[in-house]
Structures are given as C-alpha cells and as structure tokens.
Amino acid sequence: MCFHSLIAVLLILICPCALCYGQLSFSGVNGEKGYAALRGEYKLDLDNGFVLTPNYGYYRRSDKEEDEAGSTSRYGLEVSYEVNDQTSLSVHSHWVPMALGFQSVSYGAGVKRQPFYRYGIVKEPALEVQAGQARYDVYTDASGVDLPHKFSLTETFAKGALNANVRNWRLRGVYEKVIKYSSQPAAGVTANWADIPFMVAVIQGFIKETYGIHVRYPTRWITPYASWVRYKYADKRDFAVAVSAGMALHFWDMDFTGGVEVFEPKRAENRKTYFSMTVEAKF
C-alpha cells in the first residue's frame, strides 16, 4: 500500500479512537498474481442516538513495479440515527478518486426496522431498506486504452436485507438491484470498484443484480460461518456465483477471523480464490 493511502487509514480510522468509544475492524484478502485488498471501518457511538462510521477500502490488482499502476482506493462515511428501540435511519456516501482512468461517487439513505423481539424460534429480526444513486466516469477501456470520449453513467439502485436469529443460528439475506441506468453500459467499459455482499475482495464491472445469504453459528470461543451469493453483470444474462467460509476466534473484546473466498467455483476458466483475514476490536 502506498504511503498516502496508509496515512488516510490512520486519519480516518485511528484518530476517532481518541474521541469516544466504538468498534474498529480491518479486513484483508490476498489472491492470485499479487492481488490484495483492504477494508477498514470505525463505528463511533456518540451516545445520543447518532453513530458515525467512516470507512476506507483499497485493492491492488496485481504486483507491479509501481503500486499506483494497479491500485484503487475508496473513502466512505455512514451516519445513522436511532429513532427508537425499533427504528433507525441512515445516510451514506462513497467516493473513489481518479485512478486507472476511473472515478465514482455514490450516496443513499435507508431505514432499519425491528418489528418484534421474539416470535417462536425467531429472535430479533430486522429489516433494512436502502436506495440511492451512483455516478461513474470512465476514461479508459478494460485494457487501459484511453477512450475517445469520457463515458459517464448514473445508476439508481435499491437494497434490502433481513437479519434474524433462529435458535443458535445467525442468518442474513440480501437483495440488491439497479433499478435504472442513465444509459446502457458500453461494451469494453467497466467500473473499477464493485462490491459483492459478504466478500472482502473487490471486483470490476457494473453489477446489475445480487442476492445471497450469510450463516453464522456463534459459540463462546469460535464462530464458523458460510456465505453464498449470486450476482449478474449489466452486460451478461447469466448469474455468476461466489462463496465464502471461515471461522472467527473470540478473545476478550477482539475477534480474529480467517477464511477463503471463491468466485465462480464451478467454472475452472473463471475461478478466482482469495484468502481473507479480519481483526475486530471494541473500545
């Protein structure tokens, strides 16, 4: 990671620790051909209903003599407000500064609602809904060749998530969809930053639709987990698949998680494997 990106991590994530209590987490993956990605966030509970969550992300496509030749960073902030014990509101934004002929900005708002505490074997269900827009400016094609003209695209998206505890299991399901593109993504033009739920690895492309499920089974010392996600690019009809599995170890107020993420597990020609590690601490 380059020096200025490291400084950004320190400023965004470490400095708030001196102001109030919260939860700090770092996640990283390593994969083929030197691929590496890092994500970090710090949740600051201001003890008045507001929670601030600055976050930072970084990934490097492959080993290069100059790191900046193949790396991208993203900065973000989420602000949530707890209206009451059942309802909270949030707003968020992300910014990817110019890198590799690409830049983007996104923003959105959402609401989280817990309709009841327990019903039979179901405990603490919570429904989350978000909506927003993202704007992409692309100056080069997927091969790095300059485009004759800048390609700009705005997408309007919606997201939904459902959390629930069923006996000792922790379940989370998500569904995300682009409702509308301002124009159809051009052939050979791609986005440099795309998120897949439950995955630390960053991929490239305009993702039109995603759905998946995450399962955890927490115990006193360890928590095994597994995820399954299907997603579809805007320029393809078929869905792609990603799976992940791993285990978290609990020590005092810290969690250490190790796992593996596999994209396209059944397609040898497209398969990519990443090894992930996460450290989370409460202050």
Legacy VTK file of the C-alpha trace (Angstrom):
# vtk DataFile Version 3.0
C-alpha trace
ASCII
DATASET POLYDATA
POINTS 283 float
0.000 0.000 0.000
1.317 3.437 -0.871
2.219 5.947 1.823
-0.673 8.376 1.317
-3.208 5.534 1.493
-1.700 4.391 4.766
-1.952 7.910 6.159
-5.605 8.013 5.096
-6.299 4.835 7.025
-4.702 6.280 10.148
-6.609 9.548 9.929
-9.980 8.039 9.136
-9.879 5.048 11.447
-7.412 5.571 14.272
-7.815 9.226 15.207
-11.515 8.919 16.186
-10.478 6.401 18.863
-9.234 9.310 20.946
-12.664 10.958 20.896
-15.075 8.244 22.044
-15.722 4.526 22.289
-16.561 2.399 19.307
-15.687 -0.624 17.225
-12.692 -0.847 14.906
-12.287 -3.516 12.227
-9.801 -4.297 9.461
-10.326 -6.908 6.740
-7.864 -8.009 4.078
-7.574 -10.588 1.305
-4.762 -11.924 -0.838
-5.173 -13.778 -4.102
-3.673 -14.714 -7.421
-0.924 -12.693 -9.127
-0.370 -10.489 -6.088
-3.973 -9.321 -5.764
-4.583 -7.686 -2.377
-7.474 -5.768 -0.834
-8.010 -3.974 2.455
-11.147 -2.645 4.125
-11.419 -0.802 7.410
-14.120 0.993 9.369
-14.646 2.564 12.743
-18.082 2.849 14.363
-18.310 5.823 16.720
-21.281 5.712 19.059
-21.871 9.313 20.140
-24.258 8.168 22.887
-27.046 10.492 21.675
-28.635 8.231 19.087
-26.089 9.023 16.377
-23.472 6.573 15.102
-20.748 7.704 12.676
-18.975 5.080 10.578
-16.061 6.344 8.439
-14.574 3.637 6.232
-11.753 3.093 3.792
-11.085 0.485 1.116
-8.131 -0.333 -1.105
-7.232 -3.014 -3.607
-4.306 -3.816 -5.863
-4.981 -5.846 -9.000
-1.543 -7.449 -9.249
2.117 -6.960 -8.463
3.633 -4.065 -10.409
6.820 -2.060 -10.172
4.757 0.990 -9.233
1.911 0.162 -6.874
-0.286 3.016 -8.094
-0.266 1.495 -11.592
-2.710 -1.144 -10.423
-4.438 0.123 -7.279
-7.665 1.886 -6.354
-8.874 3.454 -3.094
-12.367 4.266 -1.816
-13.442 6.554 1.037
-16.834 6.465 2.706
-18.981 7.679 5.575
-22.261 6.449 7.049
-24.342 8.358 9.598
-27.176 6.580 11.385
-29.676 7.787 13.959
-31.657 5.571 16.325
-35.188 6.976 16.397
-36.297 4.432 18.995
-35.562 0.839 20.003
-37.241 -0.475 16.837
-36.282 2.040 14.126
-33.097 3.722 12.881
-32.372 5.933 9.868
-29.123 6.252 7.915
-27.397 8.106 5.101
-24.153 7.109 3.408
-21.748 8.130 0.659
-18.656 6.695 -1.069
-16.009 8.326 -3.221
-13.454 6.668 -5.493
-10.923 9.323 -6.594
-9.380 9.190 -10.056
-7.294 6.029 -10.519
-6.701 3.807 -13.541
-8.876 6.053 -15.698
-11.889 5.776 -13.400
-13.679 7.707 -10.655
-17.063 7.459 -8.978
-19.279 8.846 -6.230
-22.369 7.311 -4.639
-24.885 8.311 -1.992
-28.024 6.886 -0.473
-30.362 6.659 2.518
-32.060 3.848 4.351
-34.214 2.710 7.242
-33.851 -0.264 9.580
-36.821 -1.680 11.456
-37.149 -4.421 14.082
-40.859 -5.358 14.099
-40.730 -7.569 17.206
-38.237 -9.094 19.624
-39.244 -12.776 19.539
-41.793 -14.911 17.735
-41.459 -18.643 18.278
-37.890 -19.678 17.470
-37.203 -16.408 15.605
-35.491 -13.714 17.650
-34.525 -10.087 16.904
-35.494 -9.943 13.205
-34.511 -6.708 11.462
-35.425 -5.447 8.001
-33.168 -2.921 6.234
-34.060 -0.998 3.061
-31.786 1.427 1.183
-31.992 3.430 -2.027
-29.562 5.755 -3.766
-27.557 6.664 -6.839
-24.012 6.211 -8.083
-22.207 8.139 -10.833
-19.263 6.670 -12.743
-16.797 8.489 -15.009
-14.630 6.178 -17.122
-11.730 7.412 -19.250
-10.147 4.113 -20.359
-11.432 0.744 -21.514
-10.941 -2.570 -19.726
-7.464 -2.889 -21.316
-6.328 0.545 -20.122
-6.560 2.230 -23.539
-7.838 5.823 -23.470
-11.418 6.232 -24.684
-12.133 8.818 -27.407
-14.613 10.466 -25.057
-15.332 10.172 -21.357
-18.054 7.635 -20.612
-20.391 8.696 -17.803
-23.101 6.574 -16.257
-25.556 7.122 -13.413
-27.344 4.205 -11.774
-30.299 4.244 -9.405
-30.261 1.304 -7.006
-32.226 -0.283 -4.179
-31.081 -2.725 -1.498
-32.857 -4.880 1.048
-31.558 -7.062 3.877
-33.177 -9.268 6.500
-31.407 -10.365 9.698
-32.754 -12.934 12.131
-31.602 -15.275 14.877
-33.119 -18.757 14.620
-32.226 -20.729 17.743
-28.395 -20.526 17.819
-28.056 -19.617 14.128
-27.461 -16.071 12.873
-28.914 -15.519 9.411
-28.676 -12.607 6.971
-30.176 -12.428 3.500
-29.612 -9.604 0.987
-31.025 -8.490 -2.329
-29.627 -5.618 -4.409
-30.777 -4.375 -7.801
-30.068 -1.499 -10.173
-33.467 -0.039 -10.970
-32.275 2.131 -13.827
-29.128 3.072 -15.775
-28.957 6.528 -17.335
-27.525 4.749 -20.394
-26.603 1.175 -21.188
-23.020 0.333 -20.086
-20.815 0.398 -23.182
-19.030 -2.727 -24.371
-15.432 -2.895 -23.168
-16.018 -0.251 -20.479
-16.026 -1.348 -16.863
-16.262 0.032 -13.335
-13.119 -0.353 -11.237
-14.945 -0.890 -7.951
-17.842 -3.271 -7.362
-18.867 -4.805 -4.033
-20.243 -8.297 -3.542
-22.092 -8.829 -0.226
-20.177 -10.804 2.428
-16.952 -10.696 0.358
-13.848 -8.656 1.169
-12.444 -8.955 -2.355
-13.284 -6.134 -4.779
-14.243 -6.950 -8.371
-14.659 -4.883 -11.537
-17.779 -4.337 -13.618
-21.279 -2.881 -13.478
-23.258 -5.218 -11.212
-26.977 -5.136 -12.038
-28.470 -7.623 -9.562
-27.265 -9.534 -6.498
-28.773 -11.827 -3.897
-27.251 -14.051 -1.243
-27.294 -15.470 2.261
-24.829 -15.494 5.164
-24.986 -18.015 8.034
-23.114 -17.971 11.354
-23.171 -20.286 14.367
-21.628 -18.411 17.318
-20.277 -20.173 20.403
-18.257 -18.862 23.323
-14.847 -19.136 21.634
-15.434 -19.749 17.914
-17.966 -18.817 15.243
-17.930 -20.737 11.939
-19.621 -19.003 9.001
-20.506 -19.522 5.342
-21.876 -17.309 2.545
-23.389 -17.923 -0.879
-24.016 -15.113 -3.389
-25.264 -14.874 -6.977
-24.680 -11.721 -9.000
-25.194 -10.586 -12.577
-23.282 -8.056 -14.656
-25.200 -5.488 -16.678
-23.791 -6.836 -19.962
-24.464 -10.541 -19.281
-27.572 -12.667 -18.935
-26.203 -15.400 -16.691
-25.553 -15.092 -12.969
-22.094 -15.614 -11.514
-21.534 -17.238 -8.118
-19.284 -16.513 -5.141
-18.962 -18.496 -1.908
-17.010 -17.962 1.282
-16.412 -19.859 4.512
-14.254 -19.430 7.577
-14.099 -19.190 11.332
-13.854 -16.403 13.916
-11.966 -16.776 17.198
-13.087 -14.681 20.184
-10.627 -13.357 22.749
-11.760 -10.753 25.286
-13.128 -7.874 23.187
-11.383 -8.918 19.973
-12.326 -11.235 17.104
-9.868 -12.809 14.670
-11.384 -14.261 11.519
-9.761 -16.338 8.784
-11.491 -17.632 5.682
-11.498 -18.282 1.960
-13.496 -16.590 -0.818
-14.060 -18.346 -4.147
-15.591 -16.684 -7.197
-17.051 -18.990 -9.886
-16.259 -22.240 -8.004
-17.723 -24.438 -10.775
-16.063 -22.687 -13.719
-12.381 -23.529 -13.827
-11.572 -20.931 -16.506
-13.009 -18.065 -14.421
-12.363 -19.305 -10.901
-10.581 -16.961 -8.507
-9.647 -17.774 -4.921
-8.835 -15.300 -2.137
-7.732 -15.877 1.441
-9.180 -13.401 3.927
-8.391 -12.230 7.447
-10.309 -9.833 9.691
-9.468 -8.258 13.047
-12.212 -6.524 15.023
-11.827 -4.764 18.360
-14.205 -2.925 20.677
-13.107 0.087 22.725
LINES 1 284
283 0 1 2 3 4 5 6 7 8 9 10 11 12 13 14 15 16 17 18 19 20 21 22 23 24 25 26 27 28 29 30 31 32 33 34 35 36 37 38 39 40 41 42 43 44 45 46 47 48 49 50 51 52 53 54 55 56 57 58 59 60 61 62 63 64 65 66 67 68 69 70 71 72 73 74 75 76 77 78 79 80 81 82 83 84 85 86 87 88 89 90 91 92 93 94 95 96 97 98 99 100 101 102 103 104 105 106 107 108 109 110 111 112 113 114 115 116 117 118 119 120 121 122 123 124 125 126 127 128 129 130 131 132 133 134 135 136 137 138 139 140 141 142 143 144 145 146 147 148 149 150 151 152 153 154 155 156 157 158 159 160 161 162 163 164 165 166 167 168 169 170 171 172 173 174 175 176 177 178 179 180 181 182 183 184 185 186 187 188 189 190 191 192 193 194 195 196 197 198 199 200 201 202 203 204 205 206 207 208 209 210 211 212 213 214 215 216 217 218 219 220 221 222 223 224 225 226 227 228 229 230 231 232 233 234 235 236 237 238 239 240 241 242 243 244 245 246 247 248 249 250 251 252 253 254 255 256 257 258 259 260 261 262 263 264 265 266 267 268 269 270 271 272 273 274 275 276 277 278 279 280 281 282
